[in-house]
Amino acid sequence: MLHLTIVAVGRVREKYLVAGIEEYLKRLRPYARVRILEAPEEKVPDKPSPAGVEQILASEGRGIGRLIPPGSFTVALDREGIMLSSEELAGRLADLALAGKNEVALIIGGTLGLATFILQQADLRLSFSRFTFPHQLMRLILLEQLYRAFKIQRGETYHR
């Protein structure tokens, strides 16, 4: 069974997102052990300087780095990463399990994204779209896609 750790910046406060996240965590229980760890989110001023942006990203990146389980296969969610179909994601997860890589960390950055050093350390940079999504919403989208991937792997109805 895969152990999935979602490392995300900040907390989700919107009740509708919390409810959706809890629902997909419940749905994922038969397929994988999933936990969500939250790194501290830095306050972003209205018009941060480039140096300020780098400082915020570095601080959040250090928080993320402390939460990534040692030895895990790391997936950074990055708008500039590669795009996979749901079937391809299912295949990648199955391949990891077959290769004995049972610890997978999926990383969601904050408002400004992810620090360069986090992106460079990732085993895979994955894009869900060229669109920008709120990082709180991305947790729900990620969990839904993970659930879909496991349903595809098992040939169970859900994915169309």
QUIDA-V243160 format. One record per residue. N is the residue number from 0. SS is DSSP state (~ for helix, > for strand, _ for the rest). PHI is phi in whole degrees, 0 to 359 (NA if undefined). OMEGA is omega as a letter, one per 40 degrees, with the letter a starting at -180 (* if undefined). Layout:
((N;SS;PHI;OMEGA) (N;SS;PHI;OMEGA))
This chain:
((0;_;NA;i) (1;>;290;i) (2;>;251;a) (3;>;253;i) (4;>;244;i) (5;>;265;i) (6;>;256;a) (7;>;230;i) (8;>;274;i) (9;_;82;a) (10;_;252;i) (11;_;266;a) (12;_;250;a) (13;_;290;a) (14;~;299;a) (15;~;294;i) (16;~;288;i) (17;~;302;i) (18;~;297;i) (19;~;295;i) (20;~;298;i) (21;~;298;i) (22;~;297;a) (23;~;288;i) (24;~;298;i) (25;~;296;a) (26;~;295;a) (27;~;280;a) (28;_;308;i) (29;_;291;a) (30;_;254;a) (31;>;200;i) (32;>;269;a) (33;>;235;i) (34;>;223;i) (35;>;243;i) (36;>;246;a) (37;>;247;i) (38;>;271;i) (39;_;299;i) (40;_;260;i) (41;_;276;i) (42;_;287;a) (43;_;253;i) (44;_;294;a) (45;_;303;a) (46;_;230;a) (47;_;288;i) (48;_;287;i) (49;~;304;i) (50;~;293;i) (51;~;295;i) (52;~;299;a) (53;~;298;i) (54;~;295;i) (55;~;296;i) (56;~;300;i) (57;~;296;i) (58;~;296;i) (59;~;296;i) (60;~;298;i) (61;~;297;i) (62;~;296;i) (63;~;297;a) (64;~;304;i) (65;~;291;a) (66;~;261;a) (67;_;287;i) (68;_;299;i) (69;_;303;i) (70;_;79;a) (71;_;280;i) (72;>;283;a) (73;>;254;i) (74;>;239;i) (75;>;265;i) (76;>;282;a) (77;>;215;a) (78;>;305;a) (79;>;268;a) (80;>;283;i) (81;>;279;i) (82;>;257;i) (83;_;238;i) (84;_;283;i) (85;~;299;i) (86;~;294;i) (87;~;293;i) (88;~;297;i) (89;~;302;i) (90;~;294;i) (91;~;298;i) (92;~;295;i) (93;~;296;i) (94;~;298;i) (95;~;298;i) (96;~;298;i) (97;~;295;i) (98;_;278;i) (99;_;81;i) (100;_;267;a) (101;_;275;i) (102;>;258;i) (103;>;234;i) (104;>;251;i) (105;>;248;a) (106;>;248;i) (107;>;243;a) (108;_;283;i) (109;>;268;a) (110;_;306;a) (111;_;265;a) (112;>;101;a) (113;_;239;i) (114;_;297;i) (115;~;305;a) (116;~;293;i) (117;~;290;i) (118;~;298;a) (119;~;291;a) (120;~;278;a) (121;_;292;i) (122;_;283;a) (123;>;213;i) (124;>;253;a) (125;>;246;i) (126;>;250;i) (127;_;267;a) (128;_;181;i) (129;_;279;i) (130;_;292;i) (131;_;260;i) (132;_;248;i) (133;_;301;a) (134;~;297;i) (135;~;292;i) (136;~;294;a) (137;~;299;i) (138;~;300;a) (139;~;295;i) (140;~;299;i) (141;~;299;a) (142;~;299;i) (143;~;296;a) (144;~;292;i) (145;~;295;i) (146;~;300;i) (147;~;301;a) (148;~;299;i) (149;~;292;i) (150;~;295;i) (151;~;298;a) (152;~;305;a) (153;~;268;a) (154;_;69;a) (155;_;272;a) (156;_;289;i) (157;_;171;a) (158;_;280;i) (159;_;233;*))
